């Protein structure tokens, strides 16, 4: 085995290592873009979730329900003889 053979082996090894390095850099870039996309999707989801929580709190507000009953459905407050209290089971 001469120097020429070892030159080819060394050159081939260098080419394989260079190809692996390029592949790893391309994968790192792809993963970086994917991470940015996931962060953007999470931010969008979080904003929708936050708005829904605010809306749910607004919809469950006793003050808002009282206003809806009075203004939209033209309801009057219940008379004392119509109120029922349920004891807390806990």
C-alpha positions, 0 to 999 in steps of 0.5 A, spaced: 500 500 500 503 506 497 502 513 499 497 514 493 492 509 497 493 513 503 492 519 500 485 517 497 483 514 504 485 521 507 481 525 501 475 520 502 475 521 509 475 529 509 470 529 503 465 525 508 466 529 514 465 535 510 459 532 507 457 531 514 458 538 517 454 541 511 448 536 513 449 538 520 449 545 518 443 545 514 439 541 519 441 546 524 438 551 520 431 547 518 430 546 526 431 553 527 426 555 522 421 550 525 423 553 532 421 560 530 414 557 527 413 553 533 414 559 537 409 563 533 404 558 533 404 558 541 404 565 541 398 565 537 395 560 541 396 563 547 393 570 545 387 566 543 387 562 549 387 569 553 382 572 549 377 566 551 379 567 558 377 574 558 371 573 554 369 567 559 370 571 565 366 577 562 360 572 560 360 569 567 360 576 571 354 577 575 353 584 574 353 583 566 348 577 567 344 582 571 344 588 566 342 583 560 336 580 564 334 587 565 336 591 559 335 585 554 330 580 557 326 586 561 326 581 567 325 584 574 329 582 580 326 576 584 321 577 589 323 575 596 318 569 596 321 567 590 328 566 592 331 559 594 337 558 598 341 552 597 345 550 602 353 548 601 354 541 601 361 542 603 
